Amino acid sequence: MSNTIRLWRPVGPNELALITKSAMREFPPRLPEQPIFYPVTTYEYAVKIARDWNVPKSGSGFVTEFDVSTDYLANYKVEQAGGREHEEYWIPAEDLPNFNRAIVGHIRVVKSFPE
Protein backbone atom coordinates (compact mmCIF):
# COMPACT_ATOMS: atom_id res chain seq x y z
CA MET A 1 0.00 0.00 0.00
CA SER A 2 1.33 3.43 -0.88
CA ASN A 3 1.78 6.27 1.57
CA THR A 4 -1.07 8.72 2.01
CA ILE A 5 -1.66 12.37 2.76
CA ARG A 6 -4.63 13.37 4.92
CA LEU A 7 -6.80 16.09 3.38
CA TRP A 8 -10.09 17.78 4.24
CA ARG A 9 -13.01 19.11 2.24
CA PRO A 10 -15.75 21.41 3.47
CA VAL A 11 -19.13 20.48 1.99
CA GLY A 12 -22.75 21.51 2.19
CA PRO A 13 -25.71 19.20 2.73
CA ASN A 14 -26.30 18.45 -0.97
CA GLU A 15 -22.71 17.39 -1.60
CA LEU A 16 -22.69 15.34 1.61
CA ALA A 17 -25.83 13.50 0.45
CA LEU A 18 -24.04 12.54 -2.78
CA ILE A 19 -20.92 11.43 -0.88
CA THR A 20 -23.13 9.32 1.39
CA LYS A 21 -24.80 7.79 -1.66
CA SER A 22 -21.35 6.60 -2.80
CA ALA A 23 -20.92 4.74 0.52
CA MET A 24 -18.46 7.47 1.59
CA ARG A 25 -16.04 6.47 -1.16
CA GLU A 26 -16.07 9.38 -3.62
CA PHE A 27 -16.82 13.01 -4.21
CA PRO A 28 -19.50 13.85 -6.78
CA PRO A 29 -18.72 15.34 -10.19
CA ARG A 30 -18.28 19.09 -10.29
CA LEU A 31 -21.04 21.30 -11.61
CA PRO A 32 -20.39 23.17 -14.89
CA GLU A 33 -19.52 26.36 -12.98
CA GLN A 34 -16.98 24.45 -10.82
CA PRO A 35 -13.87 23.84 -12.96
CA ILE A 36 -11.77 22.61 -10.03
CA PHE A 37 -12.13 20.40 -6.99
CA TYR A 38 -10.19 21.81 -4.07
CA PRO A 39 -9.41 19.63 -1.07
CA VAL A 40 -7.63 21.64 1.62
CA THR A 41 -4.50 20.82 3.59
CA THR A 42 -5.64 21.69 7.12
CA TYR A 43 -8.58 20.89 9.31
CA GLU A 44 -8.72 24.53 10.52
CA TYR A 45 -9.10 25.88 6.99
CA ALA A 46 -11.86 23.37 6.24
CA VAL A 47 -13.69 24.37 9.44
CA LYS A 48 -13.51 28.02 8.46
CA ILE A 49 -15.03 27.36 5.03
CA ALA A 50 -17.73 25.00 6.34
CA ARG A 51 -18.75 27.41 9.10
CA ASP A 52 -18.35 30.75 7.30
CA TRP A 53 -19.36 29.79 3.77
CA ASN A 54 -21.46 26.62 3.71
CA VAL A 55 -23.69 27.50 6.69
CA PRO A 56 -24.81 30.91 5.36
CA LYS A 57 -25.25 29.47 1.85
CA SER A 58 -27.14 26.27 2.72
CA GLY A 59 -27.94 26.24 6.43
CA SER A 60 -25.33 23.65 7.38
CA GLY A 61 -21.74 22.77 6.70
CA PHE A 62 -19.62 19.67 7.19
CA VAL A 63 -15.91 18.96 7.29
CA THR A 64 -14.88 15.73 5.62
CA GLU A 65 -11.53 14.05 6.16
CA PHE A 66 -9.89 11.47 3.90
CA ASP A 67 -6.55 10.03 2.88
CA VAL A 68 -5.16 10.22 -0.65
CA SER A 69 -2.26 8.37 -2.22
CA THR A 70 0.94 10.42 -2.21
CA ASP A 71 1.77 8.93 -5.61
CA TYR A 72 -1.36 10.52 -7.06
CA LEU A 73 -0.88 13.88 -5.33
CA ALA A 74 2.70 14.09 -6.63
CA ASN A 75 1.10 15.25 -9.90
CA TYR A 76 -0.18 18.43 -8.21
CA LYS A 77 1.31 21.22 -6.15
CA VAL A 78 -0.18 22.88 -3.11
CA GLU A 79 -1.75 26.21 -4.05
CA GLN A 80 -2.33 29.20 -1.80
CA ALA A 81 -5.79 30.74 -1.89
CA GLY A 82 -5.22 34.11 -0.29
CA GLY A 83 -2.68 33.28 2.40
CA ARG A 84 -0.30 30.72 3.85
CA GLU A 85 -3.01 29.27 6.05
CA HIS A 86 -5.28 28.77 3.00
CA GLU A 87 -3.59 25.92 1.18
CA GLU A 88 -5.38 23.54 -1.14
CA TYR A 89 -4.86 21.25 -4.09
CA TRP A 90 -6.51 22.29 -7.35
CA ILE A 91 -7.74 19.17 -9.08
CA PRO A 92 -9.29 19.81 -12.52
CA ALA A 93 -12.92 18.69 -12.61
CA GLU A 94 -12.17 16.22 -15.40
CA ASP A 95 -9.60 14.48 -13.17
CA LEU A 96 -11.96 13.99 -10.22
CA PRO A 97 -12.63 10.31 -11.09
CA ASN A 98 -8.87 9.65 -10.82
CA PHE A 99 -8.74 11.57 -7.55
CA ASN A 100 -11.59 9.46 -6.19
CA ARG A 101 -9.71 6.27 -7.13
CA ALA A 102 -6.69 7.60 -5.21
CA ILE A 103 -8.68 7.91 -1.96
CA VAL A 104 -7.53 5.23 0.46
CA GLY A 105 -10.33 4.09 2.74
CA HIS A 106 -13.50 6.07 3.39
CA ILE A 107 -14.41 9.74 3.48
CA ARG A 108 -15.29 10.65 7.06
CA VAL A 109 -17.39 13.52 8.47
CA VAL A 110 -15.38 14.97 11.35
CA LYS A 111 -17.27 18.21 12.10
CA SER A 112 -20.68 19.65 11.38
CA PHE A 113 -22.23 23.11 11.67
CA PRO A 114 -24.26 24.49 13.22
CA GLU A 115 -22.87 22.75 16.28
VOKE-129842 format. One line per 8 residues: number of its first residue (from 1); their letters; for each residue x, y, z of N, C-alpha, C, O. Coordinates in steps of 0.05 Angstrom, whole numbers, plus 5000, padded with zeros to 4 digits. Example, Ala and Ser with C-alpha at 12.3 -4.5 7.8 and 13.67 -1.06 7.14 Angstrom:
1	as	5264/4886/5156/5246/4910/5156/5264/4934/5156/5285/4934/5169  5257/4955/5142/5273/4979/5143/5258/5001/5157/5268/5023/5161
REM end
This chain:
1	msntirlw	5017/4976/5000/5000/5000/5000/5018/5025/5000/5038/5026/5014  5010/5044/4984/5027/5069/4982/5022/5086/5007/5002/5083/5021  5039/5106/5010/5036/5125/5031/5012/5144/5024/5005/5146/5001  5001/5157/5045/4979/5174/5040/4983/5202/5053/5000/5205/5071  4968/5221/5044/4967/5247/5055/4938/5252/5064/4919/5247/5049  4934/5261/5088/4907/5267/5098/4899/5295/5089/4914/5315/5091  4875/5297/5077/4864/5322/5068/4836/5325/5079/4824/5307/5091  4825/5349/5076/4798/5356/5085/4783/5370/5063/4795/5382/5045
9	rpvgpnel	4757/5368/5064/4740/5382/5045/4715/5392/5059/4700/5375/5071  4710/5418/5059/4685/5428/5069/4663/5424/5049/4667/5429/5025  4640/5415/5058/4617/5410/5040/4591/5419/5052/4589/5422/5077  4572/5424/5035/4545/5430/5044/4528/5405/5044/4538/5383/5038  4503/5408/5052/4486/5384/5055/4481/5369/5028/4479/5344/5029  4479/5383/5006/4474/5369/4981/4498/5352/4972/4495/5329/4964  4522/5363/4975/4546/5348/4968/4549/5324/4987/4557/5302/4979  4544/5329/5013/4546/5307/5032/4527/5284/5025/4534/5261/5028
17	alitksam	4503/5291/5017/4483/5270/5009/4494/5253/4986/4491/5229/4986  4508/5266/4967/4519/5251/4944/4543/5234/4953/4547/5212/4943  4559/5244/4972/4582/5229/4982/4571/5204/4997/4581/5182/4994  4550/5208/5013/4537/5186/5028/4527/5165/5009/4529/5141/5014  4515/5174/4987/4504/5156/4967/4526/5138/4955/4520/5116/4946  4550/5148/4954/4573/5132/4944/4585/5114/4965/4606/5102/4961  4571/5110/4988/4582/5095/5010/4607/5107/5022/4625/5093/5032  4608/5134/5021/4631/5149/5032/4657/5142/5018/4678/5142/5031
25	refpprlp	4656/5137/4992/4679/5129/4977/4688/5150/4956/4711/5150/4948  4670/5169/4948/4679/5188/4928/4663/5214/4929/4641/5215/4940  4676/5234/4918/4664/5260/4916/4649/5262/4889/4657/5250/4869  4626/5276/4889/4610/5277/4864/4623/5294/4843/4640/5311/4849  4615/5290/4818/4626/5307/4796/4620/5336/4802/4601/5344/4815  4638/5353/4792/4634/5382/4794/4612/5391/4776/4605/5378/4756  4600/5413/4784/4579/5426/4768/4593/5442/4746/4617/5447/4748  4579/5449/4724/4592/5463/4702/4607/5489/4711/4627/5496/4699
33	eqpifypv	4597/5502/4731/4610/5527/4740/4632/5522/4761/4643/5541/4772  4639/5496/4765/4660/5489/4784/4683/5474/4769/4683/5450/4768  4702/5489/4757/4723/5477/4741/4744/5462/4757/4759/5446/4746  4745/5467/4783/4765/5452/4799/4752/5441/4825/4732/5451/4835  4764/5420/4834/4757/5408/4860/4781/5415/4878/4804/5411/4871  4775/5426/4902/4796/5436/4919/4796/5425/4947/4784/5437/4965  4808/5402/4951/4812/5393/4979/4833/5410/4992/4851/5420/4979  4829/5415/5018/4847/5433/5032/4867/5417/5050/4862/5394/5056
41	ttyeyavk	4888/5430/5058/4910/5416/5072/4908/5417/5102/4924/5403/5116  4890/5433/5113/4887/5434/5142/4858/5432/5151/4840/5442/5138  4855/5420/5174/4828/5418/5186/4817/5446/5192/4794/5451/5188  4834/5464/5203/4826/5491/5210/4814/5506/5187/4794/5520/5189  4827/5504/5164/4818/5518/5140/4791/5506/5131/4773/5521/5123  4788/5480/5132/4763/5467/5125/4740/5476/5143/4718/5481/5134  4746/5478/5169/4726/5487/5189/4717/5516/5182/4694/5522/5182  4736/5533/5176/4730/5560/5169/4711/5562/5145/4691/5577/5146
49	iardwnvp	4716/5547/5125/4699/5547/5101/4672/5535/5107/4651/5547/5099  4671/5513/5121/4645/5500/5127/4628/5518/5144/4604/5521/5139  4640/5531/5163/4625/5548/5182/4618/5575/5169/4595/5584/5172  4637/5588/5156/4633/5615/5146/4622/5617/5118/4612/5638/5110  4623/5595/5103/4613/5596/5075/4589/5577/5072/4568/5586/5063  4592/5552/5079/4571/5532/5074/4546/5538/5091/4524/5535/5081  4549/5545/5117/4526/5550/5134/4509/5573/5123/4485/5570/5120  4521/5597/5118/4504/5618/5107/4491/5611/5080/4469/5620/5075
57	ksgsgfvt	4505/5596/5064/4495/5589/5037/4473/5568/5038/4453/5570/5023  4476/5548/5055/4457/5525/5054/4445/5517/5081/4430/5498/5083  4452/5531/5102/4441/5525/5129/4457/5505/5145/4453/5503/5169  4476/5491/5133/4493/5473/5148/4519/5469/5132/4520/5473/5108  4539/5461/5146/4565/5455/5134/4578/5432/5148/4574/5427/5172  4595/5417/5133/4608/5393/5144/4637/5393/5135/4644/5402/5113  4654/5383/5152/4682/5379/5146/4686/5349/5142/4681/5333/5159  4695/5342/5118/4702/5315/5112/4733/5312/5114/4748/5330/5108
65	efdvstdy	4741/5288/5121/4769/5281/5123/4774/5255/5108/4757/5237/5108  4797/5253/5094/4802/5229/5078/4832/5228/5072/4846/5248/5074  4841/5205/5064/4869/5201/5058/4872/5195/5028/4856/5180/5016  4892/5207/5016/4897/5204/4987/4925/5195/4982/4944/5203/4997  4929/5178/4963/4955/5167/4956/4974/5190/4949/4969/5208/4934  4998/5189/4962/5019/5208/4956/5028/5206/4927/5036/5226/4915  5027/5182/4916/5035/5179/4888/5017/5195/4870/5027/5208/4851  4991/5195/4875/4973/5210/4859/4978/5240/4863/4979/5255/4844
73	lanykveq	4980/5249/4888/4982/5278/4893/5009/5289/4884/5012/5314/4881  5028/5272/4878/5054/5282/4867/5050/5296/4841/5068/5311/4832  5028/5292/4828/5022/5305/4802/5012/5334/4806/5009/5348/4786  5008/5342/4830/4996/5369/4836/5013/5383/4857/5026/5370/4873  5013/5409/4856/5026/5424/4877/5005/5437/4895/4982/5441/4887  5014/5444/4919/4996/5458/4938/4994/5487/4929/5015/5500/4924  4970/5496/4927/4965/5524/4919/4957/5540/4943/4945/5530/4962  4962/5566/4943/4953/5584/4964/4930/5600/4954/4931/5613/4933
81	aggrehee	4908/5600/4970/4884/5615/4962/4881/5638/4981/4863/5639/4998  4898/5658/4978/4896/5682/4994/4913/5684/5019/4912/5704/5033  4929/5664/5025/4946/5666/5048/4959/5639/5054/4949/5618/5045  4980/5639/5070/4994/5614/5077/4976/5594/5091/4980/5570/5088  4957/5604/5107/4940/5585/5121/4917/5575/5103/4901/5558/5112  4915/5584/5079/4894/5575/5060/4907/5559/5037/4908/5569/5014  4915/5535/5044/4928/5518/5024/4910/5496/5015/4895/5484/5031  4910/5491/4989/4892/5471/4977/4905/5459/4952/4923/5471/4940
89	ywipaedl	4895/5437/4944/4903/5425/4918/4881/5433/4898/4857/5433/4905  4889/5439/4874/4870/5446/4853/4869/5423/4833/4887/5419/4817  4848/5407/4836/4845/5383/4818/4825/5391/4796/4802/5397/4803  4833/5390/4771/4814/5396/4750/4790/5378/4751/4792/5354/4757  4767/5389/4746/4742/5374/4748/4743/5348/4732/4732/5327/4741  4756/5348/4709/4757/5324/4692/4774/5302/4704/4773/5279/4696  4791/5309/4724/4808/5290/4737/4796/5279/4763/4809/5262/4776  4773/5289/4770/4761/5280/4796/4757/5249/4797/4761/5238/4819
97	pnfnraiv	4749/5236/4776/4747/5206/4778/4774/5193/4786/4774/5174/4802  4796/5203/4776/4823/5193/4784/4829/5200/4813/4840/5183/4827  4822/5224/4821/4825/5231/4849/4810/5212/4867/4820/5202/4887  4785/5207/4860/4768/5189/4876/4781/5161/4878/4780/5149/4899  4793/5152/4857/4806/5125/4857/4831/5126/4875/4839/5105/4885  4842/5149/4879/4866/5152/4896/4860/5155/4926/4878/5155/4942  4834/5157/4932/4826/5158/4961/4830/5131/4973/4821/5111/4962  4844/5130/4995/4849/5105/5009/4830/5104/5033/4832/5120/5051
105	ghirvvks	4813/5084/5033/4793/5082/5055/4768/5098/5049/4762/5103/5026  4755/5107/5070/4730/5121/5068/4733/5151/5073/4753/5160/5085  4714/5166/5063/4712/5195/5070/4696/5196/5096/4676/5182/5099  4706/5212/5115/4694/5213/5141/4685/5241/5147/4698/5261/5141  4661/5244/5160/4652/5270/5169/4663/5274/5197/4658/5258/5215  4679/5295/5201/4692/5299/5227/4682/5324/5242/4690/5328/5265  4666/5340/5229/4655/5364/5242/4630/5373/5227/4629/5370/5202  4610/5383/5241/4586/5393/5228/4578/5419/5241/4582/5424/5264
113	fpe	4565/5436/5225/4555/5462/5233/4527/5465/5224/4520/5455/5202  4509/5478/5238/4515/5490/5264/4520/5468/5285/4510/5445/5282  4535/5475/5305/4543/5455/5326/4519/5448/5344/4522/5432/5362
REM end
